[in-house]
Amino acid sequence: MMKKFLVIEDEPQTREILIEGLEAEGFNVISAENGHIGINQVKEHLPDLVICDIMMPELDGYGVLTTLRQNPITANIPLIFLTAKASEAEQYYGIEIGANGYLNKPCTVEDLLRVITNVSDLYKEQTVISA
């Protein structure tokens, strides 16, 4: 069965690159341009994985993750943070609140696929992977 991913990214060019790269790999990709829309997309589509920017207007990635983890229906959907701000303190905070992986921008589709594979393979163990 085709995996369904949600990309939440406020920067249109980055969002399109991620969508095209993931679709080329055979994934079904839906997207959202901000955290509020992203949360609604998760509830509507229940994706297999969420790839979420941290720094976004209105509702940031931390808010998205916290909201998803509080809802029993969405609590176990793996989430990878995609971010330009990835100090160790910020990564630890993201992990503390339930992120499954981190990917620093700028990144290639190959980088993203590697983190997705690692998160998918190790998700049962709640391991956090970063690239």
All heavy atoms as an XYZ file, in Angstrom:
1020
protein
N       0.837     -1.191      0.000
C       0.000      0.000      0.000
C       0.881      1.253      0.000
O       1.906      1.300      0.675
C      -0.893     -0.004      1.255
C      -1.960      1.056      1.215
S      -3.182      0.807      2.502
C      -2.512      1.863      3.765
N       0.482      2.243     -0.775
C       1.265      3.468     -0.887
C       1.218      4.262      0.416
O       0.158      4.467      0.992
C       0.704      4.337     -2.028
C       1.565      5.559     -2.328
S       0.852      6.649     -3.583
C       0.898      5.624     -5.033
N       2.387      4.672      0.886
C       2.480      5.473      2.107
C       2.019      6.898      1.820
O       2.332      7.461      0.774
C       3.921      5.513      2.618
C       4.423      4.180      3.108
C       3.993      3.955      4.522
C       4.628      2.688      5.072
N       3.997      2.242      6.275
N       1.298      7.473      2.780
C       0.797      8.839      2.660
C       1.561      9.745      3.617
O       1.605      9.488      4.819
C      -0.694      8.874      2.992
C      -1.344     10.207      2.734
C      -2.805     10.265      3.186
C      -3.548      8.969      3.035
N      -4.915      9.014      3.565
N       2.178     10.784      3.068
C       2.944     11.733      3.863
C       2.309     13.108      3.788
O       1.773     13.498      2.759
C       4.382     11.852      3.347
C       5.217     10.610      3.487
C       6.406     10.506      2.794
C       4.847      9.560      4.308
C       7.212      9.377      2.908
C       5.641      8.430      4.441
C       6.821      8.340      3.736
N       2.415     13.842      4.876
C       1.987     15.234      4.916
C       3.216     16.108      5.101
O       4.000     15.893      6.029
C       1.004     15.474      6.066
C       0.676     16.937      6.384
C       0.003     17.630      5.207
C      -0.198     17.033      7.623
N       3.388     17.082      4.217
C       4.477     18.052      4.321
C       3.860     19.381      4.766
O       3.006     19.936      4.073
C       5.200     18.235      2.967
C       6.227     19.362      3.050
C       5.864     16.935      2.529
N       4.285     19.868      5.940
C       3.833     21.171      6.445
C       5.028     22.115      6.354
O       5.997     21.973      7.099
C       3.327     21.090      7.900
C       2.262     19.999      8.058
C       2.780     22.461      8.351
C       1.838     19.743      9.505
N       4.962     23.040      5.416
C       6.097     23.941      5.137
C       5.537     25.247      4.594
O       4.772     25.234      3.631
C       7.024     23.270      4.124
C       8.068     24.156      3.496
C       9.069     24.735      4.467
O       9.809     23.956      5.109
O       9.114     25.966      4.586
N       5.905     26.373      5.212
C       5.355     27.656      4.791
C       6.060     28.258      3.580
O       5.527     29.146      2.934
C       5.349     28.663      5.955
C       6.745     28.984      6.476
O       7.579     28.063      6.542
O       6.981     30.143      6.847
N       7.250     27.766      3.253
C       7.999     28.317      2.116
C       7.618     27.520      0.861
O       7.929     26.334      0.763
C       9.498     28.196      2.406
C      10.365     29.238      1.731
C      10.481     29.025      0.237
O      10.820     27.913     -0.207
O      10.214     29.995     -0.499
N       6.907     28.170     -0.094
C       6.360     27.428     -1.246
C       7.387     26.635     -2.051
O       7.127     25.495     -2.419
C       5.729     28.523     -2.118
C       5.476     29.661     -1.187
C       6.542     29.587     -0.130
N       8.551     27.212     -2.309
C       9.544     26.508     -3.124
C      10.049     25.252     -2.412
O      10.153     24.182     -3.020
C      10.703     27.449     -3.456
C      11.696     26.831     -4.419
C      12.795     27.808     -4.820
O      12.867     28.915     -4.330
N      13.655     27.366     -5.722
N      10.349     25.365     -1.133
C      10.803     24.205     -0.366
C       9.713     23.134     -0.345
O       9.990     21.942     -0.540
C      11.166     24.622      1.076
O      12.177     25.618      1.016
C      11.658     23.435      1.891
N       8.478     23.560     -0.108
C       7.350     22.621     -0.070
C       7.237     21.859     -1.389
O       7.103     20.634     -1.405
C       6.060     23.386      0.243
C       4.877     22.488      0.536
C       3.666     23.255      1.055
N       3.182     24.249      0.115
C       3.172     25.570      0.326
N       3.629     26.068      1.458
N       2.717     26.407     -0.584
N       7.325     22.569     -2.516
C       7.198     21.929     -3.829
C       8.337     20.948     -4.102
O       8.106     19.864     -4.636
C       7.137     22.981     -4.946
C       5.794     23.676     -5.035
C       4.628     22.704     -5.162
O       4.690     21.772     -5.996
O       3.642     22.859     -4.405
N       9.562     21.316     -3.735
C      10.703     20.424     -3.927
C      10.493     19.122     -3.150
O      10.717     18.021     -3.662
C      12.021     21.113     -3.502
C      12.364     22.220     -4.496
C      13.160     20.095     -3.375
C      13.467     23.158     -4.024
N      10.045     19.245     -1.891
C       9.804     18.055     -1.064
C       8.693     17.191     -1.656
O       8.823     15.964     -1.743
C       9.463     18.467      0.366
C      10.582     19.158      1.146
C      10.054     19.683      2.470
C      11.760     18.218      1.360
N       7.599     17.839     -2.055
C       6.470     17.092     -2.619
C       6.910     16.338     -3.871
O       6.663     15.135     -4.008
C       5.292     18.043     -2.938
C       4.690     18.593     -1.643
C       4.226     17.337     -3.774
C       3.753     19.779     -1.851
N       7.568     17.052     -4.793
C       7.997     16.414     -6.049
C       8.962     15.260     -5.791
O       8.857     14.205     -6.414
C       8.633     17.446     -6.973
C       7.637     18.411     -7.556
C       8.279     19.535     -8.364
O       9.483     19.418     -8.707
O       7.578     20.525     -8.640
N       9.908     15.469     -4.874
C      10.879     14.423     -4.577
C      10.241     13.190     -3.975
O      10.571     12.055     -4.345
N       9.309     13.408     -3.057
C       8.636     12.270     -2.414
C       7.702     11.553     -3.385
O       7.624     10.322     -3.395
C       7.873     12.739     -1.173
C       8.758     13.187     -0.010
C       7.918     13.888      1.060
C       9.517     12.016      0.590
N       6.991     12.317     -4.219
C       6.109     11.689     -5.211
C       6.920     10.873     -6.217
O       6.489      9.805     -6.635
C       5.251     12.745     -5.912
C       4.142     13.274     -5.017
C       3.308     14.371     -5.663
O       3.762     14.991     -6.663
O       2.190     14.616     -5.152
N       8.104     11.368     -6.584
C       8.968     10.634     -7.516
C       9.404      9.298     -6.924
O       9.701      8.352     -7.662
C      10.188     11.479     -7.885
N       9.437      9.213     -5.588
C       9.795      7.971     -4.900
C       8.581      7.067     -4.671
O       8.681      6.027     -4.031
C      10.459      8.275     -3.558
C      11.801      8.957     -3.690
C      12.852      8.065     -4.344
O      12.864      6.846     -4.086
O      13.662      8.601     -5.130
N       7.417      7.502     -5.150
C       6.223      6.660     -5.078
C       5.330      6.895     -3.876
O       4.430      6.100     -3.607
N       5.549      7.983     -3.149
C       4.709      8.283     -1.994
C       3.536      9.168     -2.401
O       3.642      9.981     -3.314
C       5.517      8.994     -0.902
C       6.652      8.178     -0.369
C       7.966      8.517     -0.649
C       6.409      7.048      0.414
C       9.028      7.756     -0.168
C       7.460      6.280      0.899
C       8.768      6.635      0.606
N       2.435      9.004     -1.704
C       1.270      9.869     -1.856
C       1.509     11.049     -0.907
O       1.653     10.843      0.288
C       0.010      9.085     -1.473
C      -1.254      9.908     -1.547
O      -1.245     11.045     -2.006
N      -2.335      9.325     -1.084
N       1.579     12.262     -1.432
C       1.944     13.416     -0.615
C       0.838     14.453     -0.610
O       0.328     14.842     -1.665
C       3.249     14.068     -1.132
C       3.680     15.192     -0.197
C       4.358     13.030     -1.260
N       0.480     14.870      0.590
C      -0.423     15.997      0.763
C       0.394     17.089      1.443
O       1.448     16.814      2.011
C      -1.685     15.624      1.583
C      -1.306     14.907      2.876
C      -2.645     14.788      0.764
C      -2.489     14.505      3.734
N      -0.082     18.328      1.376
C       0.723     19.399      1.935
C      -0.140     20.456      2.592
O      -1.348     20.527      2.374
C       1.591     20.037      0.850
O       0.784     20.732     -0.077
N       0.541     21.272      3.390
C      -0.110     22.386      4.073
C       0.902     23.512      4.174
O       2.087     23.273      4.383
C      -0.586     21.963      5.459
N       0.418     24.757      4.057
C       1.336     25.897      4.102
C       1.475     26.509      5.481
O       2.257     27.427      5.665
C       0.925     26.970      3.075
C      -0.453     27.541      3.284
C      -1.533     26.798      2.498
O      -1.314     25.639      2.094
O      -2.615     27.383      2.316
N       0.738     25.981      6.464
C       0.942     26.444      7.838
C       0.459     25.381      8.821
O      -0.164     24.394      8.431
C       0.275     27.807      8.089
C      -1.236     27.751      8.033
O      -1.863     26.908      8.670
N      -1.835     28.657      7.279
N       0.761     25.598     10.095
C       0.453     24.605     11.116
C      -1.026     24.333     11.314
O      -1.424     23.193     11.525
N      -1.857     25.384     11.236
C      -3.303     25.183     11.426
C      -3.871     24.283     10.331
O      -4.612     23.338     10.619
C      -4.039     26.525     11.437
C      -3.744     27.365     12.642
N      -4.059     26.967     13.918
C      -3.163     28.578     12.762
C      -3.686     27.901     14.778
N      -3.121     28.885     14.102
N      -3.508     24.587      9.078
C      -3.977     23.764      7.959
C      -3.406     22.349      8.102
O      -4.103     21.360      7.865
C      -3.585     24.398      6.611
C      -4.346     25.722      6.432
C      -3.860     23.441      5.451
C      -3.886     26.560      5.258
N      -2.142     22.267      8.521
C      -1.513     20.959      8.694
C      -2.251     20.072      9.682
O      -2.476     18.894      9.419
N      -2.645     20.639     10.809
C      -3.386     19.862     11.807
C      -4.710     19.372     11.225
O      -5.088     18.211     11.417
C      -3.586     20.679     13.093
C      -2.247     20.773     13.829
C      -4.660     20.055     13.990
C      -2.238     21.737     14.980
N      -5.396     20.237     10.487
C      -6.651     19.823      9.852
C      -6.413     18.710      8.834
O      -7.201     17.768      8.743
C      -7.345     21.021      9.192
C      -7.896     21.984     10.225
O      -8.214     21.609     11.350
N      -8.006     23.245      9.850
N      -5.297     18.809      8.074
C      -4.962     17.774      7.090
C      -4.666     16.436      7.784
O      -5.049     15.385      7.285
C      -3.743     18.197      6.250
C      -3.988     19.392      5.362
C      -4.680     19.020      4.064
O      -5.640     18.265      4.054
N      -4.186     19.560      2.973
N      -3.980     16.487      8.907
C      -3.690     15.249      9.647
C      -4.991     14.589     10.082
O      -5.181     13.383      9.904
C      -2.782     15.513     10.873
C      -2.680     14.267     11.743
C      -1.394     15.955     10.440
N      -5.896     15.374     10.654
C      -7.170     14.816     11.128
C      -7.995     14.251      9.978
O      -8.646     13.216     10.124
C      -7.964     15.890     11.868
C      -7.335     16.278     13.197
C      -8.101     17.411     13.843
C      -7.435     17.852     15.148
N      -8.057     19.058     15.690
N      -7.955     14.922      8.828
C      -8.744     14.477      7.683
C      -8.147     13.257      6.989
O      -8.857     12.332      6.610
C      -8.878     15.630      6.677
C      -9.715     15.281      5.472
C      -9.832     16.436      4.483
O      -9.610     17.604      4.884
O     -10.140     16.167      3.313
N      -6.812     13.236      6.819
C      -6.170     12.202      6.003
C      -5.424     11.130      6.789
O      -5.060     10.106      6.217
C      -5.191     12.856      5.014
C      -5.848     13.788      4.050
N      -6.559     13.353      2.961
C      -5.909     15.144      4.037
C      -7.021     14.399      2.296
N      -6.649     15.505      2.930
N      -5.145     11.349      8.068
C      -4.368     10.420      8.891
C      -3.158      9.864      8.134
O      -3.084      8.663      7.841
C      -5.245      9.287      9.428
C      -6.334      9.730     10.411
C      -7.217      8.563     10.798
C      -5.737     10.388     11.651
N      -2.183     10.732      7.831
C      -1.008     10.284      7.076
C      -0.152      9.305      7.874
O      -0.254      9.222      9.092
C      -0.242     11.588      6.815
C      -0.637     12.478      7.953
C      -2.067     12.135      8.253
N       0.711      8.586      7.160
C       1.642      7.652      7.798
C       2.813      8.382      8.443
O       3.474      7.837      9.322
C       2.183      6.664      6.751
C       1.068      5.827      6.159
O       0.429      5.076      6.923
O       0.818      5.935      4.942
N       3.075      9.613      7.985
C       4.211     10.390      8.469
C       3.940     11.869      8.214
O       3.375     12.226      7.186
C       5.480      9.972      7.714
C       6.758     10.760      8.004
C       7.307     10.400      9.376
C       7.803     10.488      6.931
N       4.385     12.708      9.160
C       4.306     14.159      8.991
C       5.728     14.706      8.948
O       6.555     14.369      9.795
C       3.520     14.825     10.146
C       3.538     16.346     10.012
C       2.080     14.310     10.191
N       5.998     15.529      7.950
C       7.278     16.238      7.825
C       6.924     17.705      8.030
O       6.136     18.263      7.267
C       7.907     16.000      6.445
C       8.165     14.508      6.243
C       9.193     16.818      6.288
C       8.240     14.078      4.811
N       7.468     18.312      9.076
C       6.984     19.623      9.502
C       8.116     20.608      9.763
O       9.041     20.312     10.520
C       6.151     19.443     10.774
S       5.346     20.933     11.370
N       8.001     21.787      9.147
C       8.916     22.887      9.444
C       8.661     23.330     10.887
O       7.556     23.153     11.411
C       8.638     24.032      8.467
C       9.653     25.150      8.540
O      10.727     24.963      9.122
O       9.358     26.231      7.994
N       9.667     23.913     11.530
C       9.467     24.431     12.887
C       9.047     25.891     12.855
O       8.051     26.267     13.457
C      10.736     24.257     13.751
C      10.982     22.769     14.023
C      10.568     25.012     15.078
C      12.224     22.485     14.847
N       9.796     26.706     12.125
C       9.513     28.140     12.123
C       8.476     28.490     11.064
O       8.768     28.525      9.873
C      10.800     28.937     11.874
C      11.796     28.817     12.993
S      13.207     29.941     12.843
C      13.911     29.440     11.284
N       7.232     28.698     11.521
C       6.132     29.081     10.641
C       5.291     30.132     11.359
O       5.218     30.128     12.591
C       5.247     27.866     10.320
C       5.929     26.766      9.548
S       4.804     25.414      9.135
C       4.547     24.665     10.741
N       4.644     31.004     10.587
C       3.764     31.983     11.231
C       2.527     31.298     11.822
O       2.207     30.175     11.456
C       3.379     32.916     10.079
C       3.637     32.148      8.831
C       4.711     31.147      9.143
N       1.861     31.963     12.717
C       0.630     31.491     13.369
C       0.891     30.333     14.331
O       0.941     30.532     15.518
C      -0.458     31.132     12.359
C      -0.905     32.297     11.511
C      -1.933     31.896     10.487
O      -2.946     31.278     10.855
O      -1.720     32.204      9.304
N       1.067     29.137     13.801
C       1.306     27.969     14.654
C       2.600     27.308     14.194
O       2.688     26.824     13.068
C       0.134     26.982     14.550
C       0.210     25.749     15.441
C       0.167     26.125     16.919
C      -0.921     24.790     15.112
N       3.625     27.293     15.060
C       4.908     26.719     14.658
C       4.890     25.191     14.770
O       3.908     24.591     15.206
C       6.061     27.342     15.446
C       6.056     26.980     16.927
O       5.288     26.102     17.367
O       6.850     27.600     17.672
N       6.003     24.590     14.357
C       6.094     23.130     14.363
C       5.936     22.517     15.741
O       5.360     21.441     15.896
N       6.456     23.201     16.773
C       6.291     22.685     18.137
C       4.809     22.634     18.509
O       4.344     21.676     19.138
C       7.048     23.554     19.153
C       8.543     23.596     18.955
C       9.217     24.807     18.937
C       9.293     22.430     18.800
C      10.604     24.861     18.767
C      10.665     22.473     18.625
C      11.316     23.693     18.617
O      12.679     23.737     18.449
N       4.065     23.664     18.113
C       2.622     23.687     18.376
C       1.892     22.582     17.636
O       0.978     21.957     18.169
N       2.308     22.336     16.394
C       1.720     21.248     15.607
C       1.956     19.922     16.319
O       1.025     19.137     16.549
C       2.313     21.200     14.176
C       1.894     19.924     13.447
C       1.908     22.440     13.385
N       3.208     19.659     16.692
C       3.550     18.395     17.342
C       2.802     18.217     18.661
O       2.243     17.150     18.925
C       5.059     18.313     17.568
C       5.571     17.046     18.250
C       5.197     15.788     17.483
C       7.078     17.124     18.442
N       2.785     19.264     19.472
C       2.089     19.185     20.761
C       0.611     18.873     20.557
O       0.041     18.019     21.242
C       2.260     20.510     21.533
O       3.659     20.733     21.725
C       1.582     20.458     22.886
N      -0.007     19.526     19.594
C      -1.430     19.301     19.305
C      -1.668     17.863     18.851
O      -2.601     17.204     19.318
C      -1.919     20.291     18.228
O      -1.699     21.617     18.699
C      -3.401     20.099     17.926
N      -0.817     17.369     17.954
C      -0.987     15.993     17.459
C      -0.799     14.970     18.566
O      -1.532     13.978     18.627
C      -0.017     15.712     16.310
C      -0.200     16.545     15.041
C       0.847     16.160     13.998
C      -1.603     16.412     14.487
N       0.185     15.186     19.440
C       0.456     14.224     20.512
C      -0.653     14.205     21.570
O      -0.808     13.218     22.284
C       1.807     14.516     21.181
C       3.020     14.292     20.269
C       3.120     12.849     19.801
N       4.281     12.609     18.959
C       4.224     12.368     17.648
N       3.055     12.344     17.028
N       5.323     12.135     16.956
N      -1.443     15.275     21.676
C      -2.521     15.333     22.670
C      -3.795     14.636     22.204
O      -4.689     14.382     22.999
C      -2.842     16.796     23.018
C      -1.730     17.459     23.808
C      -1.926     18.965     23.952
O      -2.752     19.568     23.282
N      -1.149     19.566     24.838
N      -3.890     14.327     20.913
C      -5.081     13.702     20.360
C      -4.815     12.203     20.183
O      -3.905     11.824     19.456
C      -5.407     14.357     19.007
C      -6.650     13.792     18.353
O      -7.042     12.656     18.579
N      -7.264     14.588     17.504
N      -5.596     11.336     20.827
C      -5.345      9.888     20.739
C      -5.335      9.357     19.297
O      -4.626      8.403     18.996
C      -6.506      9.260     21.513
C      -7.038     10.357     22.376
C      -6.730     11.659     21.690
N      -6.073      9.984     18.401
C      -6.147      9.520     17.016
C      -4.855      9.841     16.258
O      -4.440      9.100     15.379
C      -7.372     10.139     16.306
C      -8.651      9.619     16.972
C      -7.381      9.821     14.811
C      -9.900     10.369     16.581
N      -4.197     10.954     16.610
C      -2.995     11.378     15.879
C      -1.710     11.228     16.696
O      -0.628     11.493     16.183
C      -3.141     12.850     15.443
O      -3.302     13.678     16.610
C      -4.339     13.043     14.525
N      -1.824     10.798     17.918
C      -0.682     10.785     18.842
C       0.489      9.926     18.368
O       1.639     10.227     18.678
C      -1.133     10.323     20.230
N       0.224      8.859     17.630
C       1.294      7.942     17.251
C       1.797      8.118     15.823
O       2.587      7.305     15.345
C       0.840      6.499     17.464
C       0.655      6.199     18.934
O       1.451      6.637     19.764
N      -0.391      5.482     19.268
N       1.351      9.162     15.136
C       1.844      9.415     13.782
C       3.263      9.976     13.894
O       3.479     10.982     14.571
C       0.921     10.399     13.028
C      -0.472      9.783     12.848
C       1.541     10.769     11.670
C      -1.502     10.744     12.277
N       4.242      9.328     13.258
C       5.613      9.825     13.350
C       5.745     11.220     12.739
O       5.093     11.521     11.733
C       6.440      8.816     12.551
C       5.541      7.690     12.235
C       4.146      8.109     12.455
N       6.588     12.052     13.351
C       6.803     13.405     12.853
C       8.295     13.683     12.776
O       9.035     13.416     13.721
C       6.128     14.433     13.758
C       6.227     15.883     13.272
C       4.919     16.627     13.500
C       7.376     16.625     13.932
N       8.718     14.187     11.619
C      10.107     14.604     11.403
C      10.104     16.123     11.296
O       9.368     16.685     10.486
C      10.680     13.988     10.109
C      10.762     12.463     10.220
C      12.056     14.586      9.799
C      11.106     11.757      8.932
N      10.912     16.762     12.114
C      11.071     18.204     12.010
C      12.067     18.527     10.907
O      13.133     17.916     10.816
C      11.578     18.813     13.321
C      10.495     19.153     14.302
C      10.674     18.887     15.650
C       9.305     19.763     13.909
C       9.693     19.204     16.582
C       8.322     20.086     14.825
C       8.515     19.806     16.168
N      11.695     19.489     10.089
C      12.550     20.017      9.042
C      12.832     21.453      9.437
O      11.901     22.244      9.584
C      11.790     19.955      7.720
C      12.480     20.430      6.466
C      13.655     19.512      6.143
C      11.496     20.430      5.312
N      14.090     21.779      9.663
C      14.334     23.095     10.234
C      15.686     23.690      9.881
O      16.653     22.968      9.684
C      14.194     23.043     11.770
O      14.362     24.351     12.296
C      15.203     22.101     12.388
N      15.707     25.000      9.831
C      16.962     25.728      9.670
C      17.565     26.027     11.036
O      18.719     26.374     11.161
C      16.725     27.022      8.903
N      16.745     25.885     12.097
C      17.234     26.164     13.453
C      17.325     24.857     14.229
O      16.353     24.363     14.727
C      16.336     27.180     14.173
C      14.880     26.759     14.316
C      14.046     27.811     15.007
C      13.922     27.530     16.476
N      12.990     28.401     17.164
N      18.503     24.324     14.284
C      18.634     23.008     14.900
C      19.801     22.972     15.877
O      20.691     22.147     15.765
C      18.795     21.940     13.839
N      19.796     23.872     16.842
C      20.801     23.776     17.892
C      20.509     22.511     18.692
O      19.395     21.975     18.639
C      20.731     24.998     18.814
O      19.577     24.941     19.616
N      21.478     22.039     19.436
C      21.238     20.839     20.246
C      20.084     21.052     21.210
O      19.268     20.155     21.411
C      22.502     20.441     21.007
C      23.479     19.688     20.142
C      24.589     19.047     20.958
O      24.359     18.698     22.135
O      25.679     18.889     20.407
N      20.008     22.239     21.813
C      18.924     22.516     22.766
C      17.571     22.407     22.080
O      16.626     21.840     22.633
C      19.094     23.898     23.388
N      17.483     22.924     20.868
C      16.209     22.854     20.140
C      15.885     21.423     19.737
O      14.731     21.002     19.791
C      16.260     23.779     18.918
C      16.195     25.234     19.327
C      16.750     26.184     18.282
O      17.628     25.785     17.487
O      16.317     27.328     18.286
N      16.898     20.662     19.350
C      16.645     19.262     19.013
C      16.169     18.493     20.237
O      15.224     17.712     20.154
C      17.897     18.601     18.432
C      18.164     19.030     17.009
C      19.141     18.113     16.297
O      19.336     16.973     16.683
N      19.747     18.636     15.245
N      16.828     18.728     21.383
C      16.394     18.039     22.607
C      14.964     18.410     22.969
O      14.186     17.557     23.391
C      17.340     18.342     23.777
C      18.665     17.643     23.661
C      19.860     18.349     23.773
C      18.743     16.275     23.415
C      21.090     17.712     23.650
C      19.960     15.626     23.288
C      21.128     16.353     23.409
O      22.330     15.714     23.283
N      14.617     19.689     22.802
C      13.244     20.116     23.103
C      12.260     19.392     22.187
O      11.244     18.865     22.644
C      13.098     21.643     22.965
C      11.681     22.087     23.208
C      11.145     22.049     24.498
C      10.880     22.507     22.164
C       9.833     22.423     24.729
C       9.565     22.885     22.390
C       9.041     22.848     23.673
O       7.739     23.214     23.896
N      12.574     19.346     20.901
C      11.694     18.645     19.960
C      11.538     17.178     20.308
O      10.448     16.613     20.244
N      12.624     16.551     20.707
C      12.585     15.144     21.103
C      11.744     14.978     22.370
O      10.927     14.066     22.471
C      14.017     14.603     21.297
C      14.726     14.546     19.949
C      14.010     13.237     21.978
C      16.231     14.420     20.037
N      11.952     15.877     23.317
C      11.183     15.824     24.572
C       9.689     15.858     24.327
O       8.933     15.189     25.016
C      11.535     17.016     25.476
C      12.694     16.792     26.393
C      12.978     18.028     27.239
O      12.028     18.774     27.566
O      14.152     18.234     27.568
N       9.259     16.690     23.368
C       7.814     16.804     23.125
C       7.309     15.788     22.106
O       6.134     15.782     21.776
C       7.389     18.245     22.762
C       8.009     18.698     21.444
C       7.730     19.204     23.902
C       7.438     20.026     20.927
N       8.203     14.923     21.596
C       7.729     13.790     20.810
C       8.132     13.706     19.357
O       7.580     12.894     18.616
N       9.088     14.517     18.894
C       9.538     14.386     17.502
C      10.272     13.064     17.317
O      10.936     12.587     18.228
C      10.453     15.550     17.122
N      10.158     12.483     16.122
C      10.807     11.209     15.829
C      12.090     11.370     15.033
O      12.873     10.442     14.930
C       9.853     10.300     15.057
C       8.593     10.048     15.842
O       7.613     10.769     15.680
N       8.619      9.074     16.718
N      12.286     12.545     14.454
C      13.482     12.781     13.664
C      13.662     14.257     13.388
O      12.738     15.048     13.566
N      14.858     14.594     12.961
C      15.231     15.978     12.638
C      15.983     15.984     11.334
O      16.810     15.112     11.090
C      16.182     16.531     13.706
C      15.521     17.463     14.672
C      15.007     16.983     15.861
C      15.434     18.820     14.399
C      14.405     17.836     16.768
C      14.827     19.683     15.299
C      14.324     19.186     16.477
O      13.739     20.031     17.356
N      15.723     16.973     10.513
C      16.470     17.163      9.297
C      16.758     18.648      9.149
O      15.842     19.468      9.229
C      15.677     16.649      8.097
C      16.420     16.564      6.777
C      17.622     15.635      6.882
C      15.487     16.073      5.692
N      18.028     18.978      8.993
C      18.415     20.379      8.870
C      18.269     20.869      7.435
O      18.613     20.147      6.501
C      19.865     20.565      9.311
C      20.065     20.261     10.774
O      19.176     20.466     11.587
N      21.233     19.762     11.117
N      17.738     22.094      7.295
C      17.683     22.737      5.982
C      18.978     23.500      5.777
O      19.522     24.013      6.752
C      16.539     23.752      5.935
C      15.161     23.194      5.937
C      14.234     24.360      5.631
C      12.969     24.323      6.416
N      12.132     25.488      6.201
N      19.441     23.631      4.557
C      18.872     22.990      3.365
C      19.222     21.503      3.343
O      20.235     21.090      3.890
C      19.557     23.730      2.208
C      20.857     24.190      2.783
C      20.595     24.463      4.250
N      18.384     20.734      2.698
C      18.617     19.291      2.618
C      18.242     18.799      1.228
O      17.534     19.473      0.491
C      17.810     18.548      3.675
S      16.023     18.622      3.404
N      18.715     17.634      0.914
C      18.341     17.010     -0.357
C      17.194     16.031     -0.098
O      16.934     15.635      1.045
C      19.520     16.225     -0.961
O      19.828     15.139     -0.074
C      20.746     17.115     -1.147
N      16.554     15.614     -1.173
C      15.504     14.596     -1.058
C      16.119     13.306     -0.525
O      15.507     12.596      0.265
C      14.786     14.389     -2.415
C      13.831     13.213     -2.346
C      14.036     15.656     -2.806
N      17.378     13.038     -0.922
C      18.067     11.828     -0.430
C      18.234     11.876      1.083
O      18.058     10.869      1.765
C      19.426     11.656     -1.113
C      19.347     11.281     -2.577
C      18.925     12.421     -3.509
O      19.091     13.610     -3.121
O      18.417     12.125     -4.596
N      18.592     13.065      1.617
C      18.705     13.223      3.074
C      17.365     12.909      3.733
O      17.299     12.196      4.740
C      19.097     14.661      3.455
C      20.500     15.038      3.009
O      21.349     14.136      2.883
O      20.732     16.251      2.812
N      16.307     13.464      3.169
C      14.972     13.251      3.725
C      14.592     11.772      3.682
O      14.096     11.223      4.667
C      13.943     14.099      2.970
C      12.490     13.935      3.414
C      12.307     14.270      4.894
C      11.581     14.812      2.560
N      14.857     11.129      2.565
C      14.517      9.701      2.444
C      15.280      8.857      3.457
O      14.734      7.899      4.006
C      14.799      9.204      1.021
C      13.881      9.782     -0.056
C      14.390      9.397     -1.435
C      12.439      9.326      0.145
N      16.537      9.215      3.717
C      17.322      8.471      4.703
C      16.697      8.590      6.096
O      16.555      7.603      6.819
C      18.768      8.966      4.702
C      19.690      8.112      5.537
C      21.159      8.462      5.366
N      21.445      9.868      5.626
C      21.729     10.782      4.693
N      21.771     10.447      3.423
N      21.976     12.031      5.029
N      16.289      9.799      6.480
C      15.666      9.981      7.789
C      14.319      9.267      7.838
O      13.981      8.616      8.829
C      15.528     11.486      8.139
C      14.763     11.664      9.439
C      16.898     12.123      8.258
N      13.542      9.352      6.749
C      12.244      8.649      6.697
C      12.450      7.152      6.887
O      11.753      6.506      7.669
C      11.518      8.925      5.358
C      11.019     10.377      5.332
C      10.368      7.939      5.151
C      10.526     10.828      3.968
N      13.423      6.586      6.180
C      13.700      5.156      6.297
C      14.080      4.796      7.728
O      13.574      3.825      8.291
C      14.830      4.747      5.328
O      14.405      5.041      4.007
C      15.145      3.274      5.450
N      14.971      5.596      8.316
C      15.403      5.323      9.687
C      14.252      5.442     10.679
O      14.100      4.603     11.565
C      16.550      6.251     10.081
C      17.832      5.937      9.360
O      18.034      4.833      8.879
N      18.697      6.919      9.260
N      13.435      6.454     10.524
C      12.291      6.639     11.432
C      11.296      5.500     11.243
O      10.781      4.948     12.210
C      11.634      8.019     11.203
C      10.279      8.102     11.880
C      12.542      9.117     11.714
N      11.038      5.120      9.983
C      10.081      4.041      9.714
C      10.571      2.723     10.286
O       9.826      1.981     10.910
C       9.844      3.899      8.213
O       9.294      5.074      7.686
N      11.881      2.429     10.076
C      12.435      1.164     10.551
C      12.482      1.096     12.074
O      12.287      0.046     12.664
C      13.857      0.968     10.021
C      13.877      0.680      8.527
O      12.801      0.418      7.952
O      14.965      0.739      7.941
N      12.750      2.210     12.705
C      12.988      2.215     14.139
C      11.836      2.793     14.948
O      11.930      2.903     16.161
C      14.264      3.008     14.441
C      15.522      2.468     13.767
C      16.679      3.441     13.949
C      15.885      1.107     14.308
N      10.762      3.150     14.281
C       9.668      3.830     14.976
C       9.135      3.028     16.158
O       8.809      3.560     17.188
C       8.537      4.162     13.999
C       7.439      4.944     14.652
C       7.689      6.196     15.205
C       6.158      4.427     14.761
C       6.690      6.912     15.825
C       5.153      5.139     15.377
C       5.420      6.379     15.905
O       4.426      7.091     16.526
N       9.082      1.710     15.998
C       8.569      0.877     17.083
C       9.378      1.048     18.362
O       8.883      0.871     19.449
C       8.581     -0.594     16.641
C       7.618     -0.877     15.511
C       7.800     -2.302     15.023
C       7.028     -2.552     13.764
N       7.669     -2.022     12.563
N      10.652      1.414     18.196
C      11.521      1.599     19.358
C      11.566      3.054     19.840
O      12.322      3.374     20.752
C      12.941      1.153     19.002
C      13.010     -0.300     18.588
C      14.338     -0.611     17.913
O      15.333      0.070     18.175
O      14.364     -1.552     17.105
N      10.795      3.931     19.178
C      10.755      5.360     19.539
C      12.140      6.010     19.453
O      12.484      6.876     20.235
C      10.184      5.563     20.952
C       8.726      5.197     21.085
C       7.824      6.113     20.280
O       7.975      7.305     20.321
N       6.879      5.558     19.555
N      12.933      5.565     18.495
C      14.266      6.127     18.325
C      14.191      7.410     17.519
O      13.408      7.511     16.592
C      15.165      5.103     17.575
O      15.163      3.902     18.321
C      16.568      5.628     17.426
N      15.008      8.368     17.883
C      15.047      9.627     17.153
C      16.299      9.664     16.302
O      17.392      9.362     16.764
C      15.035     10.816     18.144
C      15.182     12.124     17.400
C      13.756     10.796     18.950
N      16.109     10.025     15.049
C      17.191     10.049     14.075
C      17.356     11.477     13.571
O      16.378     12.169     13.347
C      16.844      9.137     12.867
C      16.491      7.715     13.318
C      17.964      9.146     11.841
C      17.589      6.972     13.993
N      18.573     11.917     13.382
C      18.775     13.219     12.750
C      19.842     13.110     11.675
O      20.659     12.192     11.697
C      19.164     14.275     13.781
O      20.420     13.979     14.334
N      19.764     14.030     10.719
C      20.760     14.037      9.631
C      21.252     15.457      9.454
O      20.560     16.388      9.729
C      20.145     13.538      8.325
